[in-house]
Amino acid sequence: EDAVLAAVEALMSKVGAVIIADQVAERHLGVITDRVREELCAMARRHEDVIFFADSRANIALFRDVMIKPNKLEAARACGYEGCEEDLTAADAERYGRELAQRNRRPVFVTAGAEGIVVFDGAASKHIPGIRVPPPIDIVGAGDATTAGIVASLCSGAALHEAAALGICVASITVQQIGTTGTASREQVARRFAENEHLFRSI
C-alpha cells in the first residue's frame, strides 16, 4: 500500500489524469484496498487539477470526490437495488446515477450498453445515445475502452458530454474486434464520430 500510494503521489506533477481500475469483486483485496481507495480519494481532493477517474466492478459506492463510471447495474446496486440487470433501463441509469453524483460530489458517467451513457455533473444530466453496431461483437474490454476515450477527451479539454460521446465511439470500435482486447486509432475514432455525428448534435 505504501509503495502504490507513494508511486502515484510522485507522478502528480507529470500526469493529467489517474485512472483507478478496481476489477476485484471482493472488497479489500487486490491493489485497491480500503486504505488505498481512501488515500486516492484524499489525493484527488489535494490535486484538483488532476482528473481522478474510478471504475469498480463491485465497490463503486465506496469512492468519494473522484469521477466514477459504473454501468447501470453497478450504479443501481450501489444505491441498494437487488433486482436483475435485464429489468434496468436508461431511465434507471439516470435515477441511480443522480443519487451517486449527489453522494460523490463529482461527475458520474453511467453506461447503459447500447443505450449509451447518462452523464451527471451534480446539477443536471444528459443522455448520450449509443452507437449500434452489427453482430458479431465481443464486449471484452469495452468498459476500459470507454474509460480511455472519456479520460483522454477530458484531458484534452472536452466537456463531460463530449467526452462521453468519444468514449462511446471508442467502445463501438473495440467491440467489433473479435477474440481480442480491441484498440481504436485516432483515425478510426474520428471516422466513427463523423459517421454518427447526427446522434450527438442535440446534446
C-alpha positions, 0 to 999 in steps of 0.5 A, a space after each residue: 500500500 505504501 509503495 502504490 500510494 507513494 508511486 502515484 503521489 510522485 507522478 502528480 506533477 507529470 500526469 493529467 489524469 489517474 485512472 483507478 481500475 478496481 476489477 476485484 469483486 471482493 472488497 479489500 483485496 487486490 491493489 485497491 484496498 480500503 486504505 488505498 481507495 481512501 488515500 486516492 480519494 484524499 489525493 484527488 481532493 489535494 490535486 484538483 487539477 488532476 482528473 481522478 477517474 474510478 471504475 469498480 466492478 463491485 465497490 463503486 459506492 465506496 469512492 468519494 470526490 473522484 469521477 466514477 463510471 459504473 454501468 447501470 447495474 453497478 450504479 443501481 446496486 450501489 444505491 441498494 437495488 437487488 433486482 436483475 440487470 435485464 429489468 434496468 433501463 436508461 431511465 434507471 441509469 439516470 435515477 441511480 446515477 443522480 443519487 451517486 453524483 449527489 453522494 460523490 460530489 463529482 461527475 458520474 458517467 453511467 453506461 447503459 450498453 447500447 443505450 449509451 451513457 447518462 452523464 451527471 455533473 451534480 446539477 443536471 444530466 444528459 443522455 448520450 445515445 449509443 452507437 449500434 453496431 452489427 453482430 458479431 461483437 465481443 464486449 471484452 474490454 469495452 468498459 476500459 475502452 470507454 474509460 480511455 476515450 472519456 479520460 483522454 477527451 477530458 484531458 484534452 479539454 472536452 466537456 463531460 458530454 463530449 467526452 462521453 460521446 468519444 468514449 462511446 465511439 471508442 467502445 463501438 470500435 473495440 467491440 467489433 474486434 473479435 477474440 481480442 482486447 480491441 484498440 481504436 486509432 485516432 483515425 478510426 475514432 474520428 471516422 466513427 464520430 463523423 459517421 454518427 455525428 447526427 446522434 450527438 448534435 442535440 446534446 
